[in-house]
Amino acid sequence: MYINSRLSLITILSFFLFSNTYAQVSYEKRIELELDDGFVNEKLLEFGELGFLLRALSKEKTNGQEEWKYDKYNTNLEKVGSTSLMLDKKLNVDESLITKERTHTLFKDKKGNFRLVTIDVKDLKVSDIKGSFLKKVWTKQLAALGDYVYLIAGIRKEPFIYAINWKTGDKKLIPVSFRGFNPKNTTLDKLQVIRESNEIYLFVTVKENKRNSRVHVLSFDDAGNQKESFELTKGIDNNIMDVSASSFKNDLNFYVGTYSEKYISSVSEGLFLCLAQKENPQFIKFYKYLDLENFLNYLPKKKKEKIEKKKEKKEGKGKDFKINYRIAAHNVIELDDGYLFLGEAYYPTYRSEPIPETIMINGRMQNVTRYRTVFDGYQYTHAILAKFNKEGVLIWDEIFSLYDAKKTFFIKEHVAIAQQTQNSVKLIYASGNYIQSKSFDFDGNTLNDFKSEKIEPKLSGDKTKRTYSNIDFWYKNYFIAYGSQKIKNKSAADKKRLVYFISKISFE
């Protein structure tokens, strides 16, 4: 860790007094909802200080339709409203999006019929847009700006952008192609809202050959129109992956992501940084993961030593040692003397799933089992906090473990920036059944390192036989814990209960 020799006495004292101590956790309130109430598939949608929506699906089908219910709760866990709508039972949730004030959900059936449902969390006003795609159209990821929702889509191997006005129902199909390249070699990677310029960026990877690819950036406005298109990777030999942008003044964007020497979509080798004005770069930097001084510090000592020995052995033979991660990058913070980067490292996991079938073997029908590989969620391992100077040179880095974070089936930010001053930043996150916060100054010194007591999502006297729960940062210094529980309590009137619980937790 980089140490500033001019640390003040107050900073030194605060480090020894507060580092690695337990922080105060208070249960503000807990509510329980009966799970056997005619609804299933409960999902909590958070909106910070506006509260949350609890979405659920009715068990009963009426004339081929089913009810989707949205209950609104305020930050005191009080139910303050409810709305619902009836949808064809063949429609399933395809993509969902939560913004500051709304939730957008695309429901789609196998024939391509869809409903785009928008709920305004403030007044529970519902907008319901109907439409249909061609039968074999695939879709992924929603992004919303103004009155339009953008959707990455495609048919066979030809991708396009589909824009829907969630108020009026107007629809636009926007082809994405580049002269000289076959559409099947074009991958629409990611949509990102750039609030500062009121735009949406689409990052597109175009495969040139088996070893090389190029990344293009397309921008769209809040009226469903394409604005600009430029290549981000001119003059770059490495292949860029997982890219995202942070917008600064003077039309400058800071791009950060991961890279690979070869065009292999699932393997990255390090961090990519670029400060650019449109397609004109101010600097481009590449850092292998092990170029970061503390990158392996989240590992147990023996595992870390094993990797370091492998690295030494490879380098002794004149070869590069590579370690593969993906990085979920937060918005880069611009400082007076550089840039602060926060990213969360993760990797995809898979499991084998048995598939029983009956086949003919030597003239006889026999039962056999074959196995298929199934995606089993993203495992987050650790977070990276690093400072770079104005030229993109690494000044310091800090690493902390996220390995206890639960697997997710989508890319999720587990760490939140709870406070930022001119001289420091405070990070807060849930780790397993604990809540932690870490404060760093911009010279890389740890100011505070707090960890809560173990969080037990149950009431006094309860014995939880089964718990499926999440703990998420909510707003200010509050977390929200929620999930389903099967509970026994001999002293309670209801000795056995199956509930969906929600707890508000303060963290100091």
DAMO-V966830 format. One record per pair of residues at least 6 apart in sequence whose C-alpha atoms are under 8 Angstrom apart, sorted by the first residue. I is the first residue (numbers start at 1). GAP is how many residues later the second one is. Records with the same first field share a line. If there is no record, write none. Layout:
I=GAP / GAP
//
This chain:
1=293 / 395 / 396 / 397 / 443 / 444
2=394 / 441 / 442 / 443
3=440 / 441 / 442
4=439 / 441
11=436
14=433 / 434
15=431 / 432 / 433
18=430 / 431 / 432
19=427 / 428 / 429 / 430 / 431
20=428 / 429 / 430 / 431
21=428 / 429 / 430
22=428 / 429 / 430 / 431
23=413 / 427 / 428 / 429 / 430 / 484 / 485
24=428 / 429 / 483 / 484
25=427 / 428 / 480 / 481 / 482 / 483
26=479 / 480 / 481
27=476 / 477 / 478 / 479
28=475 / 476 / 477 / 478
29=47 / 48 / 474 / 475 / 476
30=47 / 471 / 472 / 473 / 474
31=46 / 470 / 471 / 472
32=467 / 468 / 469 / 470
33=466 / 467 / 468
34=463 / 464 / 465 / 466
35=463 / 464 / 465
36=462
38=20 / 21 / 22
39=17 / 18 / 19 / 20
40=16 / 17 / 18 / 19
41=14 / 15 / 16
42=12 / 13 / 14 / 15
43=11 / 12 / 13
44=8 / 9 / 10 / 11
45=7 / 8 / 9 / 10 / 53 / 58
46=6 / 7 / 52 / 428
47=6 / 51 / 52 / 53 / 54 / 74 / 427
48=52 / 426 / 427
49=25 / 26 / 426
50=24 / 25 / 51 / 71 / 72
51=21 / 22 / 23 / 24 / 26
52=20 / 21 / 22 / 23 / 69
53=17 / 18 / 19 / 20 / 68
54=15 / 16 / 17 / 18 / 19
55=13 / 14 / 15 / 16
56=12 / 13 / 14
57=9 / 10 / 11 / 12
58=8 / 9 / 10 / 11
59=7
60=6
61=6 / 28
64=24 / 25
65=21 / 22 / 23 / 24
66=20 / 21 / 22 / 23
67=17 / 18 / 19 / 20
68=16 / 17 / 18 / 19
69=13 / 14 / 15 / 16
70=12 / 13 / 14
71=8 / 9 / 10 / 11 / 12
72=7 / 8 / 9 / 10 / 49 / 52
73=6 / 7 / 8
74=6
76=428
77=425 / 427
81=43
82=42
83=41
90=18 / 19 / 20
91=16 / 17 / 18 / 22 / 23
92=15 / 16 / 17
93=12 / 13 / 14 / 15
94=11 / 12 / 13 / 14 / 45 / 46
95=10 / 11 / 12 / 45 / 46 / 47
96=7 / 8 / 9 / 10 / 45 / 46
97=6 / 7 / 8 / 45 / 46
98=6
99=45
101=19 / 20 / 21
102=16 / 17 / 18 / 19
103=15 / 16 / 17 / 18
104=12 / 13 / 14 / 15
105=11 / 12 / 13
106=8 / 9 / 10 / 11
107=7 / 8 / 9 / 10
108=6 / 7
110=25
111=22 / 23 / 24 / 25
112=20 / 21 / 22 / 23 / 24 / 25
113=17 / 18 / 19 / 20
114=16 / 17 / 18 / 19
115=13 / 14 / 15 / 16
116=11 / 12 / 13 / 14 / 50
117=9 / 10 / 11 / 12 / 49
118=8 / 9 / 10 / 48
119=6 / 7 / 8
120=6
127=39 / 40
128=38
129=37 / 38 / 39 / 40
130=39
136=19 / 20
137=16 / 17 / 18 / 19
138=15 / 16 / 17
139=12 / 13 / 14 / 15
140=11 / 12 / 13
141=10 / 11 / 49 / 50
142=7 / 8 / 9 / 10 / 49
143=6 / 7 / 8 / 48 / 49 / 50 / 57
144=6 / 49
145=48 / 53 / 54 / 55 / 76 / 77
146=76 / 77
147=18 / 19 / 20 / 75 / 76
148=15 / 16 / 17 / 18 / 74 / 75 / 76
149=14 / 15 / 16 / 17
150=11 / 12 / 13 / 14 / 74
151=10 / 11 / 12
152=7 / 8 / 9 / 10 / 36 / 39
153=6 / 7 / 8 / 9
154=6 / 7
157=26 / 27
158=25 / 26 / 28
159=16 / 17 / 24 / 25 / 27 / 28 / 29
160=13 / 14 / 15 / 16
161=12 / 13 / 14 / 15
162=9 / 10 / 11 / 12
163=8 / 9 / 10 / 11 / 61
164=6 / 7 / 8 / 60
165=6 / 59
172=52
176=7
177=6 / 9
181=25 / 27
185=21 / 22 / 23
186=18 / 19 / 20 / 21
187=17 / 18 / 19
188=14 / 15 / 16 / 17
189=13 / 14 / 15 / 16
190=12 / 13 / 14
191=9 / 10 / 11 / 12
192=8 / 9 / 10 / 52 / 53
193=6 / 7 / 8
194=6 / 7 / 51 / 52 / 53
196=51 / 52
197=50
198=23 / 24
199=20 / 21 / 22 / 23
200=19 / 20 / 21 / 22
201=16 / 17 / 18 / 19
202=15 / 16 / 17
203=12 / 13 / 14 / 15 / 40
204=11 / 12 / 13 / 14
205=8 / 9 / 10 / 11
206=7 / 8 / 9 / 10
207=6 / 7 / 56
208=6
210=52 / 53
211=50 / 51 / 52
212=25 / 26 / 27 / 50 / 51
213=26 / 27 / 50
214=17 / 18 / 19 / 20 / 25 / 26
215=16 / 17 / 18 / 25
216=13 / 14 / 15 / 16 / 17
217=12 / 13 / 14 / 15
218=8 / 9 / 10 / 11 / 12
219=7 / 8 / 9 / 10
220=6 / 7 / 8
221=6
230=48 / 49
231=48
232=46 / 47
233=7
234=45
237=24
238=21 / 22 / 23 / 24
239=20 / 21 / 22 / 23 / 24
240=17 / 18 / 19 / 20 / 32
241=16 / 17 / 18 / 19 / 24 / 27
242=15 / 16 / 84 / 85 / 86
243=12 / 13 / 14 / 15
244=11 / 12 / 13 / 85
245=8 / 9 / 10 / 11 / 86
246=7 / 8 / 9 / 85 / 86
247=6 / 7
248=6 / 86
251=26 / 27
252=23 / 24 / 25 / 26
253=22 / 23 / 24 / 25
254=19 / 20 / 21 / 22 / 78
255=17 / 18 / 19 / 20 / 21
256=15 / 16 / 17 / 18 / 73
257=14 / 15 / 16 / 70 / 72
258=10 / 11 / 12 / 13 / 14 / 68 / 69
259=9 / 10 / 11 / 12 / 13 / 27
260=7 / 8 / 9 / 10
261=8
267=57 / 58 / 59
268=55 / 56 / 57 / 58
269=19 / 20 / 53 / 54 / 55 / 56
270=16 / 17 / 18 / 19 / 54 / 55
271=15 / 16 / 17 / 18
272=12 / 13 / 14 / 15
273=10 / 11 / 12 / 13 / 119
274=7 / 8 / 9 / 10 / 11 / 118
275=6 / 7 / 8 / 9
276=6 / 7
283=108 / 109
284=108
285=107 / 108
288=34
289=6 / 34
290=6 / 33
292=105
293=103 / 104
294=103 / 104 / 105
295=89 / 102 / 103 / 104
296=8 / 103
297=7 / 102 / 103
298=83 / 84 / 101 / 102 / 103
299=102
310=11
311=9 / 10
314=6 / 7
315=6
325=20 / 21 / 22
326=19 / 20 / 21
327=16 / 17 / 18 / 19
328=15 / 16 / 17 / 18 / 83 / 84 / 85
329=12 / 13 / 14 / 15
330=11 / 12 / 13 / 83
331=10 / 11
332=7 / 8 / 9 / 10
333=6 / 7 / 8
334=6
337=52 / 53
338=49 / 50 / 51 / 52 / 53 / 54
339=48 / 49 / 50 / 51 / 53
340=45 / 46 / 47 / 48
341=43 / 44 / 45 / 46 / 47
342=41 / 42 / 43 / 44
343=40 / 41 / 42
344=36 / 37 / 38 / 39 / 40 / 69 / 70
345=35 / 36 / 37 / 38 / 39
346=32 / 33 / 34 / 35 / 36
347=31 / 32 / 33
348=27 / 28 / 29 / 30 / 31
349=26 / 27 / 28 / 29 / 30
350=23 / 24 / 25 / 26 / 27
351=22 / 23 / 24 / 25
352=19 / 20 / 21 / 22
353=18 / 19 / 20 / 21
354=15 / 16 / 17 / 18
355=14 / 15 / 16 / 17
356=11 / 12 / 13 / 14
357=10 / 11 / 12 / 13
358=7 / 8 / 9 / 10
359=6 / 7 / 8 / 9
360=6
376=33
377=30 / 31 / 32 / 33
378=29 / 30 / 31 / 32 / 33
379=24 / 26 / 27 / 28 / 29
380=22 / 23 / 25 / 26 / 27
381=20 / 21 / 22 / 23 / 24
382=17 / 18 / 19 / 20 / 21
383=16 / 17 / 18 / 19 / 32
384=13 / 14 / 15 / 16
385=12 / 13 / 14
386=8 / 9 / 10 / 11 / 12
387=7 / 8 / 9 / 10 / 55 / 57
388=6 / 7 / 8
389=6
396=47 / 48
397=47
398=46
402=29
403=28
404=27 / 28
405=9 / 25 / 26 / 27
406=26 / 64
414=15 / 16 / 58 / 59
415=12 / 13 / 14 / 15
416=11 / 12 / 13 / 57
417=8 / 9 / 10 / 11
418=7 / 8 / 9 / 10 / 58 / 59
419=6 / 7 / 8
420=6
423=18 / 19
424=15 / 16 / 17 / 18
425=14 / 15 / 16 / 17
426=11 / 12 / 13 / 14
427=10 / 11 / 12
428=7 / 8 / 9 / 10 / 45
429=6 / 7 / 8 / 43 / 44
430=6 / 41 / 42 / 43
433=21 / 22 / 23 / 38
434=17 / 18 / 19 / 20 / 21
435=16 / 17 / 18 / 72
436=13 / 14 / 15 / 16
437=11 / 12 / 13 / 14
438=8 / 9 / 10 / 11 / 12
439=7 / 8 / 9 / 10
440=6 / 7 / 8
441=6
452=55
457=24 / 46
458=6
461=28 / 29 / 30
462=25 / 26 / 27
463=24 / 25 / 26
464=21 / 22 / 23 / 24
465=20 / 21 / 22 / 23
466=19 / 20 / 21
467=16 / 17 / 18 / 19
468=15 / 16 / 17
469=12 / 13 / 14 / 15
470=11 / 12 / 13
471=8 / 9 / 10 / 11
472=7 / 8 / 9
473=6 / 7
474=6
477=29 / 30 / 31
478=26 / 27 / 28 / 29
479=25 / 26 / 27 / 28
480=22 / 23 / 24 / 25
481=20 / 21 / 22 / 23 / 24
482=18 / 19 / 20 / 21
483=17 / 18 / 19
484=14 / 15 / 16 / 17
485=13 / 14 / 15 / 16
486=10 / 11 / 12 / 13
487=8 / 9 / 10 / 11 / 12
488=7 / 8 / 9
489=6 / 7
//
